[in-house]
């Protein structure tokens, strides 16, 4: 049977979520995101596994592992969103749906945050809904996977 596991990948500095800059990123931690997504996934007949790395190459390898283990990827590449062709290329070698999430509204921020390499591959993008964006992406993933 095909995997129903969704890998939720997070880029640099998101390990600090809930610990710094709450005015931009809120008070919830990445562990809170992992918990709320796991609970929602059960309702949706999915499973989730959440990972975070501060290193571009490690994120590329996470995406390679998802090729074998995940039905879909939800990714917040953080600052690598705006710089990483390597992450875009890795995602292009993944067969399932890819959804891009940003906690903040990147379009309301500095112009360098307005461009995303990852958006060239993503089926959809959610930005500015706080950590609720991860849950919204998971609901969309359930629709896409049927
Ligand atoms: O809004 C988002 O989710 C971002 O992907 C977050 C990135 C930023 O570079 C993107 O432009 C938009 C930054 C993640 C840093 O996360 C922190 C969380 C708490 C405290 C400090 C950093």
Backbone and ligand atoms as CSV (ligand in chain L), in Angstrom:
chain,resi,resn,atom,element,x,y,z
A,1,UNK,N,N,0.844,-1.206,0.000
A,1,UNK,CA,C,0.000,0.000,0.000
A,1,UNK,C,C,0.878,1.254,0.000
A,2,UNK,N,N,0.436,2.303,-0.739
A,2,UNK,CA,C,1.215,3.527,-0.821
A,2,UNK,C,C,1.204,4.259,0.524
A,3,UNK,N,N,2.340,4.870,0.838
A,3,UNK,CA,C,2.481,5.603,2.104
A,3,UNK,C,C,1.428,6.722,2.212
A,4,UNK,N,N,0.937,6.952,3.434
A,4,UNK,CA,C,0.046,8.101,3.691
A,4,UNK,C,C,0.765,9.085,4.619
A,5,UNK,N,N,2.075,8.981,4.633
A,5,UNK,CA,C,2.865,9.845,5.524
A,5,UNK,C,C,3.279,11.122,4.819
A,6,UNK,N,N,3.066,12.244,5.497
A,6,UNK,CA,C,3.454,13.559,4.978
A,6,UNK,C,C,4.665,14.037,5.757
A,7,UNK,N,N,5.711,14.365,5.037
A,7,UNK,CA,C,6.897,14.924,5.694
A,7,UNK,C,C,6.771,16.452,5.735
A,8,UNK,N,N,6.935,17.003,6.923
A,8,UNK,CA,C,6.846,18.455,7.128
A,8,UNK,C,C,8.261,18.945,7.406
A,9,UNK,N,N,8.841,19.604,6.401
A,9,UNK,CA,C,10.262,19.965,6.462
A,9,UNK,C,C,10.411,21.456,6.762
A,10,UNK,N,N,11.344,21.762,7.634
A,10,UNK,CA,C,11.526,23.143,8.089
A,10,UNK,C,C,12.989,23.558,8.013
A,11,UNK,N,N,13.208,24.773,7.514
A,11,UNK,CA,C,14.552,25.257,7.287
A,11,UNK,C,C,15.141,26.032,8.459
A,12,UNK,N,N,16.216,26.776,8.177
A,12,UNK,CA,C,17.054,27.373,9.209
A,12,UNK,C,C,16.320,28.342,10.130
A,13,UNK,N,N,16.685,28.216,11.391
A,13,UNK,CA,C,16.235,29.082,12.495
A,13,UNK,C,C,14.824,28.767,12.972
A,14,UNK,N,N,14.120,27.888,12.278
A,14,UNK,CA,C,12.751,27.579,12.731
A,14,UNK,C,C,12.760,26.756,14.019
A,15,UNK,N,N,13.932,26.248,14.427
A,15,UNK,CA,C,14.052,25.637,15.761
A,15,UNK,C,C,13.853,26.683,16.859
A,16,UNK,N,N,13.943,27.967,16.491
A,16,UNK,CA,C,13.755,29.044,17.476
A,16,UNK,C,C,12.302,29.500,17.587
A,17,UNK,N,N,11.445,28.875,16.805
A,17,UNK,CA,C,10.033,29.261,16.798
A,17,UNK,C,C,9.468,29.249,18.235
A,18,UNK,N,N,8.773,30.332,18.576
A,18,UNK,CA,C,8.180,30.430,19.913
A,18,UNK,C,C,9.156,30.902,20.968
A,19,UNK,N,N,10.436,31.006,20.599
A,19,UNK,CA,C,11.460,31.370,21.592
A,19,UNK,C,C,12.012,32.777,21.353
A,20,UNK,N,N,11.897,33.278,20.097
A,20,UNK,CA,C,12.379,34.622,19.733
A,20,UNK,C,C,11.365,35.246,18.770
A,21,UNK,N,N,11.382,36.572,18.653
A,21,UNK,CA,C,10.577,37.323,17.688
A,21,UNK,C,C,9.101,36.884,17.616
A,22,UNK,N,N,8.433,36.807,18.783
A,22,UNK,CA,C,7.017,36.375,18.760
A,22,UNK,C,C,6.122,37.334,17.985
A,23,UNK,N,N,6.552,38.607,17.849
A,23,UNK,CA,C,5.724,39.587,17.120
A,23,UNK,C,C,5.629,39.221,15.635
A,24,UNK,N,N,6.614,38.487,15.118
A,24,UNK,CA,C,6.552,38.047,13.713
A,24,UNK,C,C,6.055,36.608,13.623
A,25,UNK,N,N,6.587,35.729,14.482
A,25,UNK,CA,C,6.355,34.290,14.292
A,25,UNK,C,C,5.436,33.646,15.337
A,26,UNK,N,N,4.975,34.453,16.324
A,26,UNK,CA,C,4.033,33.918,17.313
A,26,UNK,C,C,4.732,33.212,18.470
A,27,UNK,N,N,3.916,32.618,19.341
A,27,UNK,CA,C,4.426,32.037,20.591
A,27,UNK,C,C,4.549,30.521,20.537
A,28,UNK,N,N,3.965,29.903,19.523
A,28,UNK,CA,C,3.995,28.435,19.461
A,28,UNK,C,C,5.353,27.942,18.964
A,29,UNK,N,N,5.737,26.790,19.437
A,29,UNK,CA,C,7.034,26.206,19.063
A,29,UNK,C,C,6.842,25.197,17.920
A,30,UNK,N,N,7.965,24.744,17.379
A,30,UNK,CA,C,7.901,23.725,16.323
A,30,UNK,C,C,7.343,22.399,16.876
A,31,UNK,N,N,7.575,22.160,18.174
A,31,UNK,CA,C,6.991,20.955,18.803
A,31,UNK,C,C,5.471,21.084,18.818
A,32,UNK,N,N,4.963,22.297,19.055
A,32,UNK,CA,C,3.497,22.515,19.002
A,32,UNK,C,C,2.977,22.228,17.594
A,33,UNK,N,N,3.742,22.672,16.585
A,33,UNK,CA,C,3.336,22.408,15.187
A,33,UNK,C,C,3.290,20.899,14.951
A,34,UNK,N,N,4.322,20.198,15.399
A,34,UNK,CA,C,4.381,18.743,15.202
A,34,UNK,C,C,3.165,18.072,15.841
A,35,UNK,N,N,2.815,18.519,17.062
A,35,UNK,CA,C,1.683,17.915,17.795
A,35,UNK,C,C,0.355,18.194,17.097
A,36,UNK,N,N,0.126,19.471,16.732
A,36,UNK,CA,C,-1.185,19.803,16.144
A,36,UNK,C,C,-1.334,19.133,14.776
A,37,UNK,N,N,-0.254,19.029,14.022
A,37,UNK,CA,C,-0.343,18.360,12.713
A,37,UNK,C,C,-0.571,16.860,12.871
A,38,UNK,N,N,0.070,16.253,13.863
A,38,UNK,CA,C,-0.111,14.806,14.078
A,38,UNK,C,C,-1.568,14.516,14.444
A,39,UNK,N,N,-2.165,15.377,15.271
A,39,UNK,CA,C,-3.565,15.188,15.685
A,39,UNK,C,C,-4.493,15.338,14.487
A,40,UNK,N,N,-4.285,16.399,13.699
A,40,UNK,CA,C,-5.136,16.625,12.529
A,40,UNK,C,C,-4.950,15.501,11.504
A,41,UNK,N,N,-3.718,15.052,11.339
A,41,UNK,CA,C,-3.431,14.001,10.359
A,41,UNK,C,C,-4.268,12.745,10.659
A,42,UNK,N,N,-4.416,12.410,11.937
A,42,UNK,CA,C,-5.214,11.230,12.312
A,42,UNK,C,C,-6.643,11.354,11.789
A,43,UNK,N,N,-7.223,12.570,11.993
A,43,UNK,CA,C,-8.586,12.836,11.491
A,43,UNK,C,C,-8.675,12.659,9.984
A,44,UNK,N,N,-7.592,13.029,9.292
A,44,UNK,CA,C,-7.593,13.047,7.822
A,44,UNK,C,C,-7.137,11.714,7.227
A,45,UNK,N,N,-6.813,10.754,8.089
A,45,UNK,CA,C,-6.336,9.463,7.580
A,45,UNK,C,C,-4.915,9.540,7.048
A,46,UNK,N,N,-4.145,10.471,7.604
A,46,UNK,CA,C,-2.743,10.627,7.212
A,46,UNK,C,C,-1.851,10.447,8.441
A,47,UNK,N,N,-0.554,10.419,8.197
A,47,UNK,CA,C,0.425,10.476,9.289
A,47,UNK,C,C,1.410,11.573,8.953
A,48,UNK,N,N,2.023,12.149,9.980
A,48,UNK,CA,C,3.012,13.205,9.716
A,48,UNK,C,C,4.330,12.889,10.416
A,49,UNK,N,N,5.396,13.388,9.819
A,49,UNK,CA,C,6.718,13.351,10.460
A,49,UNK,C,C,7.340,14.723,10.197
A,50,UNK,N,N,7.727,15.411,11.269
A,50,UNK,CA,C,8.252,16.781,11.117
A,50,UNK,C,C,9.757,16.794,11.369
A,51,UNK,N,N,10.473,17.480,10.481
A,51,UNK,CA,C,11.931,17.582,10.586
A,51,UNK,C,C,12.341,19.040,10.433
A,52,UNK,N,N,13.481,19.382,11.011
A,52,UNK,CA,C,14.039,20.742,10.867
A,52,UNK,C,C,15.549,20.635,10.748
A,53,UNK,N,N,16.114,21.483,9.887
A,53,UNK,CA,C,17.576,21.570,9.816
A,53,UNK,C,C,17.995,22.996,9.496
A,54,UNK,N,N,19.163,23.339,10.006
A,54,UNK,CA,C,19.748,24.649,9.707
A,54,UNK,C,C,20.693,24.590,8.520
A,55,UNK,N,N,20.804,23.411,7.864
A,55,UNK,CA,C,21.815,23.199,6.820
A,55,UNK,C,C,21.163,22.832,5.486
A,56,UNK,N,N,21.532,23.543,4.452
A,56,UNK,CA,C,20.914,23.353,3.136
A,56,UNK,C,C,21.048,21.908,2.641
A,57,UNK,N,N,22.280,21.352,2.710
A,57,UNK,CA,C,22.513,19.987,2.218
A,57,UNK,C,C,21.686,18.957,2.977
A,58,UNK,N,N,21.500,19.188,4.278
A,58,UNK,CA,C,20.672,18.252,5.062
A,58,UNK,C,C,19.222,18.305,4.603
A,59,UNK,N,N,18.763,19.491,4.238
A,59,UNK,CA,C,17.374,19.608,3.759
A,59,UNK,C,C,17.240,18.890,2.415
A,60,UNK,N,N,18.254,19.026,1.560
A,60,UNK,CA,C,18.259,18.281,0.287
A,60,UNK,C,C,18.161,16.779,0.584
A,61,UNK,N,N,18.931,16.300,1.561
A,61,UNK,CA,C,18.889,14.869,1.889
A,61,UNK,C,C,17.555,14.455,2.503
A,62,UNK,N,N,16.944,15.343,3.284
A,62,UNK,CA,C,15.595,15.052,3.816
A,62,UNK,C,C,14.619,14.842,2.658
A,63,UNK,N,N,14.760,15.680,1.620
A,63,UNK,CA,C,13.853,15.568,0.461
A,63,UNK,C,C,14.126,14.258,-0.280
A,64,UNK,N,N,15.399,13.871,-0.393
A,64,UNK,CA,C,15.717,12.581,-1.034
A,64,UNK,C,C,15.091,11.423,-0.246
A,65,UNK,N,N,15.165,11.486,1.088
A,65,UNK,CA,C,14.576,10.410,1.895
A,65,UNK,C,C,13.059,10.369,1.704
A,66,UNK,N,N,12.448,11.542,1.535
A,66,UNK,CA,C,10.994,11.608,1.338
A,66,UNK,C,C,10.586,10.882,0.057
A,67,UNK,N,N,11.491,10.797,-0.936
A,67,UNK,CA,C,11.181,10.093,-2.191
A,67,UNK,C,C,10.754,8.651,-1.916
A,68,UNK,N,N,11.350,8.053,-0.878
A,68,UNK,CA,C,11.032,6.654,-0.534
A,68,UNK,C,C,9.905,6.569,0.490
A,69,UNK,N,N,9.803,7.566,1.353
A,69,UNK,CA,C,9.005,7.387,2.574
A,69,UNK,C,C,7.742,8.242,2.658
A,70,UNK,N,N,7.592,9.254,1.782
A,70,UNK,CA,C,6.472,10.187,1.967
A,70,UNK,C,C,5.562,10.240,0.751
A,71,UNK,N,N,4.262,10.439,1.027
A,71,UNK,CA,C,3.290,10.627,-0.063
A,71,UNK,C,C,3.269,12.082,-0.514
A,72,UNK,N,N,3.641,12.991,0.385
A,72,UNK,CA,C,3.647,14.416,0.056
A,72,UNK,C,C,4.591,15.160,0.979
A,73,UNK,N,N,4.976,16.354,0.563
A,73,UNK,CA,C,5.880,17.187,1.369
A,73,UNK,C,C,5.222,18.538,1.621
A,74,UNK,N,N,5.214,18.936,2.897
A,74,UNK,CA,C,4.898,20.316,3.264
A,74,UNK,C,C,6.220,20.924,3.703
A,75,UNK,N,N,6.601,22.029,3.083
A,75,UNK,CA,C,7.928,22.578,3.376
A,75,UNK,C,C,7.868,24.073,3.661
A,76,UNK,N,N,8.516,24.448,4.762
A,76,UNK,CA,C,8.827,25.849,5.029
A,76,UNK,C,C,10.350,25.948,4.950
A,77,UNK,N,N,10.869,26.336,3.791
A,77,UNK,CA,C,12.332,26.341,3.636
A,77,UNK,C,C,13.006,27.518,4.337
A,78,UNK,N,N,12.207,28.363,5.002
A,78,UNK,CA,C,12.727,29.558,5.703
A,78,UNK,C,C,13.567,30.399,4.738
A,79,UNK,N,N,14.735,30.860,5.149
A,79,UNK,CA,C,15.511,31.778,4.290
A,79,UNK,C,C,15.938,31.118,2.976
A,80,UNK,N,N,16.061,29.778,2.966
A,80,UNK,CA,C,16.457,29.092,1.718
A,80,UNK,C,C,15.385,29.194,0.631
A,81,UNK,N,N,14.169,29.539,1.035
A,81,UNK,CA,C,13.100,29.815,0.066
A,81,UNK,C,C,13.602,30.734,-1.040
A,82,UNK,N,N,14.333,31.765,-0.593
A,82,UNK,CA,C,14.677,32.884,-1.465
A,82,UNK,C,C,16.030,32.716,-2.149
A,83,UNK,N,N,16.724,31.618,-1.851
A,83,UNK,CA,C,18.102,31.477,-2.361
A,83,UNK,C,C,18.416,30.128,-2.985
A,84,UNK,N,N,17.647,29.077,-2.651
A,84,UNK,CA,C,18.183,27.730,-2.896
A,84,UNK,C,C,17.647,27.034,-4.150
A,85,UNK,N,N,18.492,27.023,-5.184
A,85,UNK,CA,C,18.201,26.215,-6.374
A,85,UNK,C,C,18.362,24.730,-6.022
A,86,UNK,N,N,19.266,24.403,-5.084
A,86,UNK,CA,C,19.490,23.003,-4.688
A,86,UNK,C,C,18.217,22.396,-4.092
A,87,UNK,N,N,17.517,23.160,-3.266
A,87,UNK,CA,C,16.270,22.643,-2.672
A,87,UNK,C,C,15.192,22.536,-3.745
A,88,UNK,N,N,15.121,23.515,-4.636
A,88,UNK,CA,C,14.175,23.417,-5.761
A,88,UNK,C,C,14.448,22.156,-6.588
A,89,UNK,N,N,15.710,21.903,-6.925
A,89,UNK,CA,C,16.047,20.734,-7.747
A,89,UNK,C,C,15.686,19.432,-7.032
A,90,UNK,N,N,15.960,19.377,-5.730
A,90,UNK,CA,C,15.618,18.161,-4.965
A,90,UNK,C,C,14.108,17.945,-4.976
A,91,UNK,N,N,13.343,19.019,-4.786
A,91,UNK,CA,C,11.871,18.894,-4.793
A,91,UNK,C,C,11.367,18.465,-6.166
A,92,UNK,N,N,12.063,18.888,-7.214
A,92,UNK,CA,C,11.642,18.519,-8.572
A,92,UNK,C,C,11.838,17.026,-8.824
A,93,UNK,N,N,12.695,16.387,-8.024
A,93,UNK,CA,C,12.910,14.939,-8.153
A,93,UNK,C,C,11.975,14.138,-7.233
A,94,UNK,N,N,11.059,14.821,-6.571
A,94,UNK,CA,C,10.068,14.161,-5.708
A,94,UNK,C,C,8.767,14.069,-6.496
A,95,UNK,N,N,8.129,12.879,-6.466
A,95,UNK,CA,C,6.977,12.652,-7.349
A,95,UNK,C,C,5.639,13.180,-6.818
A,96,UNK,N,N,5.481,13.256,-5.501
A,96,UNK,CA,C,4.172,13.601,-4.926
A,96,UNK,C,C,3.961,15.100,-4.833
A,97,UNK,N,N,2.808,15.496,-4.246
A,97,UNK,CA,C,2.513,16.928,-4.080
A,97,UNK,C,C,3.441,17.620,-3.077
A,98,UNK,N,N,3.755,18.868,-3.393
A,98,UNK,CA,C,4.586,19.713,-2.522
A,98,UNK,C,C,3.801,20.981,-2.213
A,99,UNK,N,N,3.671,21.298,-0.933
A,99,UNK,CA,C,3.010,22.544,-0.524
A,99,UNK,C,C,4.000,23.379,0.279
A,100,UNK,N,N,4.044,24.675,-0.028
A,100,UNK,CA,C,4.993,25.602,0.608
A,100,UNK,C,C,4.252,26.424,1.662
A,101,UNK,N,N,4.829,26.516,2.842
A,101,UNK,CA,C,4.210,27.267,3.943
A,101,UNK,C,C,5.171,28.333,4.454
A,102,UNK,N,N,4.627,29.523,4.690
A,102,UNK,CA,C,5.359,30.562,5.420
A,102,UNK,C,C,4.479,31.064,6.545
A,103,UNK,N,N,5.066,31.147,7.717
A,103,UNK,CA,C,4.314,31.580,8.891
A,103,UNK,C,C,3.926,33.057,8.747
A,104,UNK,N,N,4.880,33.859,8.327
A,104,UNK,CA,C,4.627,35.294,8.148
A,104,UNK,C,C,4.155,35.559,6.722
A,105,UNK,N,N,3.581,36.744,6.537
A,105,UNK,CA,C,3.180,37.150,5.183
A,105,UNK,C,C,4.412,37.741,4.488
A,106,UNK,N,N,5.111,36.897,3.750
A,106,UNK,CA,C,6.382,37.311,3.131
A,106,UNK,C,C,6.180,38.491,2.171
A,107,UNK,N,N,4.975,38.644,1.638
A,107,UNK,CA,C,4.716,39.722,0.667
A,107,UNK,C,C,4.553,41.085,1.329
A,108,UNK,N,N,4.408,41.065,2.647
A,108,UNK,CA,C,4.287,42.315,3.413
A,108,UNK,C,C,5.644,42.719,3.985
A,109,UNK,N,N,6.672,41.920,3.670
A,109,UNK,CA,C,7.995,42.140,4.268
A,109,UNK,C,C,8.987,42.634,3.208
A,110,UNK,N,N,10.273,42.549,3.470
A,110,UNK,CA,C,11.305,43.055,2.550
A,110,UNK,C,C,11.155,42.422,1.166
A,111,UNK,N,N,11.565,43.174,0.133
A,111,UNK,CA,C,11.340,42.679,-1.236
A,111,UNK,C,C,12.114,41.399,-1.519
A,112,UNK,N,N,13.270,41.166,-0.834
A,112,UNK,CA,C,14.007,39.920,-1.097
A,112,UNK,C,C,13.221,38.681,-0.665
A,113,UNK,N,N,12.179,38.871,0.157
A,113,UNK,CA,C,11.355,37.717,0.562
A,113,UNK,C,C,10.201,37.465,-0.420
A,114,UNK,N,N,10.072,38.313,-1.437
A,114,UNK,CA,C,8.921,38.185,-2.339
A,114,UNK,C,C,9.129,37.108,-3.391
A,115,UNK,N,N,10.399,36.749,-3.620
A,115,UNK,CA,C,10.655,35.695,-4.611
A,115,UNK,C,C,10.958,34.372,-3.916
A,116,UNK,N,N,10.333,33.299,-4.436
A,116,UNK,CA,C,10.586,31.957,-3.909
A,116,UNK,C,C,10.979,31.018,-5.038
A,117,UNK,N,N,12.152,30.385,-4.931
A,117,UNK,CA,C,12.517,29.323,-5.877
A,117,UNK,C,C,11.589,28.123,-5.724
A,118,UNK,N,N,11.237,27.822,-4.474
A,118,UNK,CA,C,10.416,26.633,-4.178
A,118,UNK,C,C,9.033,26.726,-4.818
A,119,UNK,N,N,8.515,27.941,-4.956
A,119,UNK,CA,C,7.186,28.111,-5.568
A,119,UNK,C,C,7.129,27.597,-7.003
A,120,UNK,N,N,8.289,27.521,-7.658
A,120,UNK,CA,C,8.305,26.982,-9.029
A,120,UNK,C,C,7.904,25.515,-9.060
A,121,UNK,N,N,8.023,24.828,-7.904
A,121,UNK,CA,C,7.690,23.404,-7.814
A,121,UNK,C,C,6.397,23.150,-7.026
A,122,UNK,N,N,6.073,24.069,-6.111
A,122,UNK,CA,C,4.962,23.792,-5.184
A,122,UNK,C,C,3.609,23.835,-5.892
A,123,UNK,N,N,2.708,22.934,-5.474
A,123,UNK,CA,C,1.322,22.966,-5.973
A,123,UNK,C,C,0.604,24.196,-5.423
A,124,UNK,N,N,0.975,24.623,-4.226
A,124,UNK,CA,C,0.336,25.782,-3.616
A,124,UNK,C,C,1.224,26.383,-2.547
A,125,UNK,N,N,0.893,27.632,-2.185
A,125,UNK,CA,C,1.680,28.374,-1.194
A,125,UNK,C,C,0.726,28.996,-0.181
A,126,UNK,N,N,1.074,28.879,1.094
A,126,UNK,CA,C,0.299,29.526,2.162
A,126,UNK,C,C,1.252,30.447,2.910
A,127,UNK,N,N,0.864,31.703,3.082
A,127,UNK,CA,C,1.729,32.649,3.797
A,127,UNK,C,C,0.888,33.577,4.651
A,128,UNK,N,N,1.352,33.828,5.876
A,128,UNK,CA,C,0.745,34.855,6.711
A,128,UNK,C,C,-0.353,34.360,7.625
A,129,UNK,N,N,-0.544,33.043,7.721
A,129,UNK,CA,C,-1.585,32.497,8.595
A,129,UNK,C,C,-1.005,31.973,9.906
A,130,UNK,N,N,0.227,32.380,10.223
A,130,UNK,CA,C,0.865,31.854,11.425
A,130,UNK,C,C,1.076,30.355,11.292
A,131,UNK,N,N,1.175,29.691,12.428
A,131,UNK,CA,C,1.422,28.232,12.347
A,131,UNK,C,C,0.182,27.478,11.875
A,132,UNK,N,N,-0.970,28.150,11.848
A,132,UNK,CA,C,-2.177,27.514,11.301
A,132,UNK,C,C,-1.961,27.126,9.834
A,133,UNK,N,N,-1.027,27.808,9.161
A,133,UNK,CA,C,-0.725,27.499,7.766
A,133,UNK,C,C,-0.334,26.045,7.561
A,134,UNK,N,N,0.346,25.453,8.545
A,134,UNK,CA,C,0.743,24.041,8.413
A,134,UNK,C,C,-0.496,23.138,8.392
A,135,UNK,N,N,-1.472,23.466,9.251
A,135,UNK,CA,C,-2.697,22.651,9.295
A,135,UNK,C,C,-3.505,22.823,8.007
A,136,UNK,N,N,-3.548,24.077,7.504
A,136,UNK,CA,C,-4.283,24.315,6.253
A,136,UNK,C,C,-3.631,23.542,5.110
A,137,UNK,N,N,-2.306,23.519,5.101
A,137,UNK,CA,C,-1.591,22.768,4.066
A,137,UNK,C,C,-1.890,21.268,4.180
A,138,UNK,N,N,-1.982,20.787,5.410
A,138,UNK,CA,C,-2.278,19.359,5.618
A,138,UNK,C,C,-3.683,19.017,5.108
A,139,UNK,N,N,-4.634,19.908,5.364
A,139,UNK,CA,C,-6.004,19.680,4.845
A,139,UNK,C,C,-5.989,19.642,3.314
A,140,UNK,N,N,-5.228,20.554,2.710
A,140,UNK,CA,C,-5.126,20.572,1.238
A,140,UNK,C,C,-4.440,19.300,0.734
A,141,UNK,N,N,-3.444,18.843,1.490
A,141,UNK,CA,C,-2.734,17.626,1.106
A,141,UNK,C,C,-3.702,16.431,1.067
A,142,UNK,N,N,-4.615,16.375,2.053
A,142,UNK,CA,C,-5.588,15.276,2.094
A,142,UNK,C,C,-6.442,15.304,0.830
A,143,UNK,N,N,-6.822,16.495,0.375
A,143,UNK,CA,C,-7.623,16.628,-0.850
A,143,UNK,C,C,-6.802,16.176,-2.054
A,144,UNK,N,N,-5.569,16.631,-2.127
A,144,UNK,CA,C,-4.726,16.303,-3.286
A,144,UNK,C,C,-4.447,14.800,-3.374
A,145,UNK,N,N,-4.309,14.150,-2.196
A,145,UNK,CA,C,-3.983,12.710,-2.201
A,145,UNK,C,C,-5.244,11.841,-2.352
A,146,UNK,N,N,-6.413,12.451,-2.073
A,146,UNK,CA,C,-7.682,11.755,-2.258
A,146,UNK,C,C,-7.930,10.649,-1.258
L,1,LIG,O1,O,7.500,33.292,7.396
L,1,LIG,C1,C,8.160,32.260,7.295
L,1,LIG,O2,O,7.761,31.154,7.635
L,1,LIG,C2,C,9.589,32.349,6.743
L,1,LIG,O3,O,9.824,31.188,5.956
L,1,LIG,C3,C,10.493,32.372,7.965
L,1,LIG,C4,C,11.964,32.577,7.629
L,1,LIG,C5,C,12.155,33.767,6.695
L,1,LIG,O4,O,13.516,33.857,6.301
L,1,LIG,C6,C,11.274,33.671,5.463
L,1,LIG,O5,O,11.467,34.828,4.670
L,1,LIG,C7,C,9.813,33.565,5.864
L,1,LIG,C8,C,12.773,32.821,8.899
L,1,LIG,C9,C,12.640,31.716,9.899
L,1,LIG,C10,C,13.256,32.195,11.178
L,1,LIG,O6,O,12.485,31.677,12.237
L,1,LIG,C11,C,12.613,32.258,13.451
L,1,LIG,C12,C,11.638,31.941,14.367
L,1,LIG,C13,C,11.685,32.505,15.607
L,1,LIG,C14,C,12.707,33.374,15.939
L,1,LIG,C15,C,13.676,33.684,15.009
L,1,LIG,C16,C,13.634,33.111,13.768
